[in-house]
Amino acid sequence: MNSYPLHIQAPMRWPITLFLVFLALTFSSLRAQEAWDVPEERKDRLSPFEFNDSIHQQGAIHYSVNCASCHGTPGQGNFERLDPLPADPATAGFQENTDGEMYHKVSEGRGLMPSFKNVLSPDEIWEVIGYLRTFNPDYVQEVRPTAELSAYGGTVELLMAYLADEHKIQVLAQGTRNGETQPIEAAEVALRVKRYFGDMMLDETRFTNQQGLVEFDAPQDLPGDELGHLDLSVQLVNQEMFGVSQADTTLAVGKAFVPVSLTRERAMWNVVQKAPIWLLITYSLSVLIAWGIIFYILFQLKKIFDIGAELESNKIT
């Protein structure tokens, strides 16, 4: 009988391992390269002041305190090894961002990048951007134009309208002086909704265009009254220029909400008559048991008293 060598084919694990590694690296690379979606209307946002040496110095301080721990020293490549890697602000890819894109990313954050809108003021964020621009020799700053003083010395009117098809709230800012009405351009506008515990900002402030118009996204998920009405308030931020310019109105831009009476059903916080049945039974039994224990103790005390009286009577006789 001829014998042949027995060949056992080992499991081909290394191709599977390489495939899994390839998938992991590909996924990580795609995630790192995922585009940061900045709304179009915020890409062109500009600083209200010029980036001078003083601004650069203040921005360097803010960057050192809030940003350097992850992004490192610009141009040194000593950023924190996170996933995805934090961008080096001195690189060409980082500097391709517009000023408005930088402001949005610092303000809003994403993933491991925290939001700094509650840490830094708007001016401080612009100071950080001014410092970062010092690492771009080709950068030429464009400063936001100052709002026209066409309404100065006259009256200011703010009008709100709901654009239902676009789900946006449109605000028109116009000023009247010497009988002539003109749109107010490049004016900063804040939109708020009135709530029980104070007004709530809807999105960040925005600036009017050449026609004096500015649009905000309508808060469709915000509860209103039974018809979805919300009490809105719009205001020009620069009160030194325009005075206290504010307009209030009610628009059906929210979510319809029908309040439910808290006393309609049995609940822990309801009146006694509508408390849960189990709670009423438990309470009643607890009271009966407590009084039963009290009466039992009193009965035992009476027995002890009677026994003592009987012993005392027998001792006398």
C-alpha positions in Angstrom: 0.0 0.0 0.0 1.5 3.3 -1.1 1.6 6.1 1.4 1.3 9.7 0.4 2.2 12.6 2.5 -0.9 14.2 4.1 -1.3 17.9 3.2 -3.5 19.9 5.5 -4.4 23.4 4.2 -4.0 25.9 7.0 -6.8 28.5 7.3 -6.0 31.5 5.2 -6.4 34.0 8.0 -3.8 36.6 6.9 -5.8 37.8 3.8 -8.9 38.3 6.1 -6.8 40.2 8.6 -5.3 42.4 5.9 -8.8 43.0 4.5 -10.2 44.0 7.9 -7.2 46.4 8.5 -7.8 47.9 5.1 -11.4 48.5 5.9 -10.6 50.1 9.2 -8.0 52.4 7.7 -10.4 53.3 4.8 -13.2 54.1 7.3 -10.9 56.2 9.4 -9.6 58.1 6.4 -13.1 58.8 5.1 -14.3 59.9 8.5 -11.3 62.2 8.8 -11.8 63.7 5.4 -15.6 64.1 5.8 -16.4 67.7 4.8 -17.5 70.1 7.5 -20.8 71.4 6.3 -21.0 75.2 6.9 -24.3 76.9 6.0 -23.9 79.1 2.9 -25.1 82.2 4.6 -22.4 82.0 7.2 -19.4 81.4 4.9 -19.2 85.1 4.0 -19.4 86.4 7.5 -16.7 89.0 8.2 -15.0 90.5 11.3 -16.4 93.8 12.5 -12.9 95.1 13.2 -9.5 95.1 11.6 -6.9 92.4 12.6 -4.1 94.6 13.9 -1.2 93.7 16.2 -3.3 94.2 19.4 -5.9 91.8 18.0 -3.2 89.3 17.1 -1.8 89.4 20.7 -5.2 88.9 22.3 -6.0 86.1 19.8 -2.7 84.3 20.7 -3.7 84.3 24.4 -7.2 82.9 23.6 -5.6 80.3 21.3 -3.1 79.2 23.9 -5.7 78.8 26.6 -8.5 77.1 24.6 -7.0 75.6 21.4 -3.3 74.7 21.7 -4.0 71.6 23.8 -5.4 69.9 20.7 -4.2 71.9 17.7 -0.7 72.5 19.1 1.5 75.5 18.1 0.6 76.5 14.5 3.3 75.4 12.1 5.0 73.0 14.5 3.0 69.9 13.8 2.7 69.1 17.6 -1.0 68.7 17.6 -2.7 66.0 19.7 -2.9 62.6 18.1 -6.7 62.2 18.1 -9.0 60.5 15.6 -9.5 62.4 13.4 -6.4 64.4 13.7 -6.8 68.1 14.7 -5.8 70.4 11.8 -2.7 72.5 12.1 -3.9 76.1 11.6 -0.8 77.0 9.7 -1.4 74.5 6.9 -2.7 75.6 3.5 -5.8 73.4 3.8 -6.8 75.1 7.1 -6.1 78.6 5.7 -8.4 77.9 2.7 -11.4 78.4 5.1 -13.1 81.7 4.8 -13.2 83.9 7.9 -16.9 83.0 8.2 -16.2 79.3 8.0 -13.6 79.6 10.8 -16.0 81.5 12.9 -18.7 78.9 12.5 -16.4 76.0 13.3 -15.0 77.6 16.4 -18.4 78.7 17.5 -20.4 75.6 16.9 -17.8 72.7 17.1 -18.3 69.2 15.9 -17.4 65.7 17.2 -14.3 66.0 19.3 -14.1 69.7 18.5 -16.1 71.5 21.3 -18.3 74.5 20.8 -16.8 77.7 22.1 -19.7 80.0 21.7 -20.4 79.8 25.4 -16.7 80.1 26.3 -15.5 82.9 24.1 -17.4 86.1 23.1 -17.9 86.9 19.4 -15.1 89.4 19.5 -12.8 86.9 21.2 -13.5 84.4 18.5 -12.6 87.0 15.9 -9.4 87.7 17.8 -8.5 84.0 17.6 -9.1 84.1 13.8 -7.0 87.2 13.5 -4.1 85.4 15.2 -4.5 82.4 13.0 -4.4 84.5 9.9 -0.9 85.7 10.8 0.3 82.3 9.6 -1.0 83.0 6.1 1.3 85.5 4.2 -1.2 85.7 1.4 -4.2 86.6 3.5 -5.9 90.0 2.8 -8.6 90.8 5.3 -12.0 92.1 4.3 -13.7 93.9 7.2 -17.5 93.9 7.5 -18.9 97.2 6.3 -20.3 99.5 8.9 -24.1 99.8 8.8 -25.3 102.8 6.8 -26.5 105.7 9.0 -29.5 106.3 6.6 -31.9 105.8 9.6 -29.8 107.8 12.1 -31.8 110.7 13.5 -35.0 109.3 12.1 -37.3 106.4 12.9 -36.5 102.7 12.6 -39.1 100.1 11.6 -38.7 96.3 11.8 -41.2 94.1 10.0 -41.5 90.3 10.2 -43.0 87.8 7.8 -43.2 84.0 7.6 -42.1 82.5 4.3 -44.1 79.2 4.6 -42.7 77.6 1.4 -39.1 78.1 2.7 -39.9 77.7 6.4 -38.0 80.9 7.1 -38.8 84.1 9.1 -37.9 87.2 7.1 -37.1 90.5 8.8 -37.1 93.9 7.0 -35.2 96.7 8.6 -35.8 100.2 7.2 -35.3 103.7 8.5 -37.2 106.9 7.7 -35.6 110.4 7.9 -36.9 113.6 6.4 -39.7 111.8 4.8 -37.5 109.4 2.9 -37.5 105.6 3.7 -34.4 103.5 3.1 -33.4 100.0 3.9 -30.8 99.5 6.6 -27.9 97.5 5.3 -25.4 95.5 7.2 -27.3 95.8 10.5 -27.0 93.0 13.0 -30.4 91.5 13.9 -31.3 89.2 16.8 -34.5 87.1 16.8 -35.9 85.8 20.0 -39.0 83.8 21.1 -40.8 84.6 24.3 -40.8 81.7 26.8 -42.0 81.4 30.4 -38.6 81.9 31.9 -37.3 84.6 29.6 -36.6 85.2 25.9 -34.8 82.5 24.0 -32.5 83.3 21.1 -33.4 81.6 17.7 -30.1 80.9 16.1 -27.2 83.4 16.1 -27.5 87.0 15.1 -27.4 87.7 11.4 -26.9 90.8 9.2 -29.2 92.5 6.7 -28.4 92.6 3.0 -28.5 95.6 0.7 -32.3 95.5 0.7 -32.4 95.5 4.5 -33.6 91.9 4.6 -32.4 89.0 6.7 -33.8 85.5 7.1 -33.9 83.1 10.0 -34.9 79.4 10.0 -38.4 79.0 11.4 -38.4 76.8 14.6 -41.0 74.2 13.5 -40.3 71.9 16.4 -40.7 74.6 19.1 -44.0 74.2 21.0 -46.5 77.0 20.6 -50.1 77.4 21.5 -52.9 75.1 20.1 -52.4 76.6 16.6 -48.6 76.7 16.8 -48.4 80.5 17.4 -45.1 81.8 18.9 -44.5 85.3 20.3 -41.5 86.6 18.5 -39.3 89.6 19.2 -36.8 91.1 16.7 -34.2 93.7 17.6 -31.3 95.6 16.1 -28.2 94.8 18.2 -26.4 98.1 17.6 -28.5 100.3 19.9 -25.9 103.0 20.1 -26.5 103.6 16.4 -30.2 103.0 16.0 -31.5 103.3 19.6 -33.8 100.7 21.0 -35.2 99.2 17.8 -37.5 96.3 18.5 -40.7 94.8 17.1 -42.9 92.1 18.6 -45.4 89.9 16.7 -47.1 86.5 16.8 -46.6 84.0 13.9 -47.8 80.4 13.5 -44.3 79.0 12.9 -44.1 76.6 15.9 -45.5 73.2 16.7 -49.2 73.1 17.8 -49.4 72.1 21.4 -52.6 71.3 23.3 -51.9 71.4 27.1 -53.1 68.5 29.1 -54.5 69.1 32.5 -52.4 67.6 35.2 -55.5 66.7 37.2 -57.3 64.9 34.4 -55.9 61.5 35.3 -54.9 59.8 38.6 -51.3 60.7 39.4 -49.0 61.1 42.4 -49.2 64.9 42.2 -53.0 65.0 41.8 -55.6 65.9 44.4 -56.6 63.3 46.9 -59.8 62.3 45.0 -57.7 61.4 41.9 -54.6 59.9 43.6 -53.7 56.4 42.4 -55.9 53.6 43.8 -52.9 51.7 45.2 -51.7 54.8 46.9 -55.1 55.4 48.6 -55.3 51.7 49.7 -51.7 51.8 51.0 -52.3 55.1 52.9 -55.6 53.8 54.4 -54.0 50.5 55.5 -51.0 52.4 56.9 -53.3 54.6 59.0 -55.3 51.6 60.3 -52.1 49.7 61.2 -50.7 52.7 63.0 -53.8 53.3 65.0 -54.0 49.5 65.7 -50.5 49.5 67.1 -51.4 52.5 69.3 -54.5 50.8 70.6 -52.6 47.6 71.2 -49.9 49.4 73.2 -52.6 51.2 75.2 -54.4 47.9 75.9 -51.1 46.3 77.1 -50.5 49.3 79.3 -54.0 48.9 80.8 -53.3 45.2 81.5 -50.1 46.0 83.2 -51.9 48.7 85.3 -54.7 46.2 86.2 -52.1 43.5 87.2 -50.3 46.1 89.4 -53.6 47.1 91.0 -54.5 43.5 91.7 -51.1 42.7 93.3 -51.3 45.8 95.4 -54.8 44.8 96.6 -53.7 41.3 97.5 -50.8 42.7 99.5 -53.1 44.8 101.6 -55.5 42.0 102.4 
